[in-house]
Amino acid sequence: MNIYYHPLYTKGIDSKSTFPKERYDLIKEQLAVSELSNIITIKTPTEVETEDIYRAHAKEYVDAFLNSDLSEKQVREIGLKPWTNKIIQRTLLLTGGSLCALDDIYNGAAVAANMAGGTHHAFRDRGSGFCIFNDLAICAIKAIEKYNYNRVLIIDLDVHQGDGTASILKDNERAYTFSVHCRQNFPFKKEVGSKDVAIESDADDKVYLDIFKKSLVELESVESDIIFFQAGVDTLSSDRYGKLSLTVEGLKERNKIVFDFAQERKNPILIFMGGGYSEPIDNTVTAFRDLFIEAAKYSF
């Protein structure tokens, strides 16, 4: 399995940022010594092509970002601080990593992943919630328009609703957005996706997994030939932004449910890493390591 990673994922953002510098590097180090290190390959992504960004985003917004010409209001809505031009290359590589993984699947891989991405709060004409471009929407539209997939099923299990993804894809009948998220968490004005499941704050493994399993049954009638898995681990009880109370073991079961669901319908899986900001960071790293190890075993 290929997992895309670039050192710039951790650069251009200072230590006071929402994004801990050590998160990506620690996951990479743990995968290198895992029992499946022989079948996990860390690859360097290429930058996303501008024409691919235009698939999901307004040209005016894209060009303003690339030319460092966003307004103060637009920068404030995104929320990254301090704002520097280093964010531009980081964003192009981060989005490019998801498209590289999509290419792997198109070329026959059962599963591929980006050790970043899942930037589901970005809307067509603006960024939001630390997300600049919506790599889920970009990949979905490219999968449909260029690679001729009939239906992309997005399973977004980040603690926050994938509001930008739902908005961008709302009129696309060949994309289905399924989001399971905390009702009391950001974004406080939710968008309407194909199927949204709001879970009350402080839900533990049992409550969450019972709701998730029942909701997933309702997707059995939804046709798909590729699954996008936004696999955020900010549902952990130790996450500083989460408001839910899942354990690392609960997330392992969650992931297995997704992989079993995909295997049953013989769909490849594209994994977007999503959020995870535990204090200390160890639980986040462990949960993502477990995710990628389970993914490496996936076949159909």
N, C-alpha and C positions, 0 to 999 in steps of 0.2 A: 504494500500500500504506500502511495506517495502522500506525504504531508508537506505542504508548502510553508516555508518559513524564511524570513529575511531579518538580518540583524537590525535593520532600520525599523522593524516593528517596535523595537524598544528605544528608539532614538527620537530626538526632537521633542520629547515630552519630559519635563523635569520631575523631580522626586515628589513634588507636591500634587502632581496630577492624579486624576482618577485612575490612570493606568499604571500599575506598579511595574517598574522596569524589569524586575527579576522574574515576573510570571512566565513569560515565554521561554526564557533561557533555562529556568528550572524544569519546565516540562520537557524541553528538548533533552536535557541531561538525563532525566529519569527514563525517557524512552530509549536512550542510547544503551542503557544497562538493563533494559527489560528483557523478559524471556522471549519476546517476539522481535527483538532488535534486528534479527536477520531478515525479516520480511517487511520492516518499516523503513522507508527511505525518506530522509529529509531532503527536500529539493528547494532550490532557489527560484522564486517566482519572477516573472517578467512584469513590467509595468502594464497596466491596463491601457488599451488603445482608446483615444478620445471618442472615436466613433461608437465604441461599445458603451461608454458612459451615456452618450446621447440616447441610447435605446430606452433608458428609464428616466432620464433627467432633462430638464429644460436647458437648451443650449445657452441661454443667457446666464443661468446660474453656474453651469459647468465652466464657461469661459471666465466668469468673474473669479471663481476659485483658482483656476489655473493661472490667471494673470495677477493674483494677489490683490484683487479689486473688490472683495466682499465688503459690504457696509458694516459698520460697527454693530448694527442690529443683527445682521446675519451671523457674524462671529459670535455674538452673545447667545444667540439661539442654539448654536452648535455646542458651546460651553467649554471647549478646550482652552486651557490656560497654562502657561502664557502662549499666545498665538505667535508662531514663527513660520517662516517659509519652509522650514524642515518638514512641516506637516504635509506639504504638497507631495513630496516624493514618497513619504510614508504612506499616504492615502492611495497613491497610484500603485504602489507595490502590494498593499493590503488587498485592494480590489482585484489586482492582477492575480494574486494568489488563488482567489476563488475561481477565476476564469481558467487558470491553469488546471485546477482540479476538475473543472467541468470538461475541459478538453480530454483529460485522462479517461473520464467516464465515457465520453463519446467514442474514444478509441478502444474501448473494451474493458476498462477496469470496473470491477464490481463496486468499489468504494474508493473515494479519494477525499482529501481534507485540506483545509486551510487552517494553520495555527494562528488564526486571527479571523477577521470578518464577522459576518452576522450582524452587519450594521443596519439594523431593521428600523431605526427611527428616522432615517433620512427620507424626505418627501421628494416629489418630482422637482420642485423649484426651491427647496431650502433644506438645510441640514437641521438636525435636532438631536438632543440627548447624546452628545459626543459622536454622532454619526454624520459623515459628510456625504458620501455616496452610498446608495443602498445596493450592496453587492448581491443580495438575495434576488432583488427585482431585476438587476442587470443580467444575472446568470439565467433567471427564468425566461426572460424575453429572448435572450440569445439562444437558449435551448430550444425554444419554440420556433423562432424565426429562421435561425441558421441551421440548426441540427434536426429540425423537424420532429421533435418530441410531441406526442399528442396531448399529454397532460402532465404538468409539473405539480406535484403535491408538496407543499411546504409545511413541515411539522416544526413549529416554533415553540420550544419549551423553555426559553429564557423567562426569567421572573417578570419581565416587562413585556407588555403587549407589542407585537410587531406592527405598530400603527402605520409607519411609513410604507411598509411592504403591502399592507392591506389597501392603503390608499392608491398606490401606484398601480396595483394589479386588479383593482376592483371591477373593471370592465373587461378584463381578459378572461374569456370563458375557458381558456386552456391552462389556466393557473388556479390552483385552489389553495387558499391560505387558512391554516389551522393553527390557532394560537392558544396555549394554555398558560395563564399568567396570574399574578396576584392582583386582585381587584383594587386593593388600596395603594398600589404602587404606581409609579410613573409609567406611561403618560396618564395624567388625571382626566383628560378628555380622550376616551378611547375611540378608535375608528371601528368601522364595521367590516370584518373580514368574512370569508366564506363560512367559517365556524369559529366562534370565540368562546372560550371556557374560562370564566373568572373564578379564582379560588380565594377564599378568605384568608387574611393574614394569620400567621402562626400555624397553618396546617402542617401536620407532620407527615411522615412517610405513608402511613396507612391511609389517611384522609386523601392525600394527594394522589397516590397510586390507584386507589379505588375510583376516584373521579376520572383520572386519566384513562384507565382501562375501559370504563363505560363509554367515555367520549370516543375512544378509538374504534369501538365497535360500530359506531354510527358512520365511520369513514369507510367501512367495508364496501359500500355501494359506490364510492367515489373512484372512478377509474384513474389510473396513473401509469406512466412508464418510466418515471424517475422520481426519486424522493429527495428533497432538500431537508436536511436536519439541522436546525439552529439549536445547538446543544449547549446553551449557556448553563453554567453551574451556579448561578447567583441565587438559586433556590435553597442553597445550603443555609442551615441555621446560623453558621458563623459568618455569613456574608454581610458586609456593612451596609449594603443597599437592598437586601433581599426581602425581608419581612415574612419569609416562610421559614419552615423548620425541618427541612429535609437533612438526612445524613448522607455520608459518602456511600454507604451501602444502599440507601434508597435510590440514589442517582444511578448506581450500577444496575439496579432492577429496572429503572425507567429506561435506560439505554437498551437493555436487553429486549424490552417490550417493543421498542422501535425497530430494532434489527430483526426480530422475529416477524413483525408485521410486514416489513419490506421483503423479507425472504419468502414469505408466503405468497406474495404477489409477484415475486421474481423481478423486483425493481432494483437498480443500482442506487447507491446513496452518496450524495454530496454533503459533506459535513462542514458547517460553519461554526467556529468555536464559541462566539457569543461572550456573554459577561461572566465574571467570576472574580470577586474581590474580597475574599475572606481575610479576617484579621485573627491570627497570623495567616499568611498566604498559603501555608502548607496544605490545608484542606482543599483549596482551589486547585493546586498543582496535582494533588493525588486524584481528585475527581476527573480532571482532564487527562491525566495519564491513563486512568482506568478506561475512559471513553475511547482513546485512540488504540489501546490494546484490544479492547473488544471489537472495535471497527476493523482492525487488521485481520481478525478471524472471519470476517463476513464474506460469504459467497452465496450464490443462488443458482 
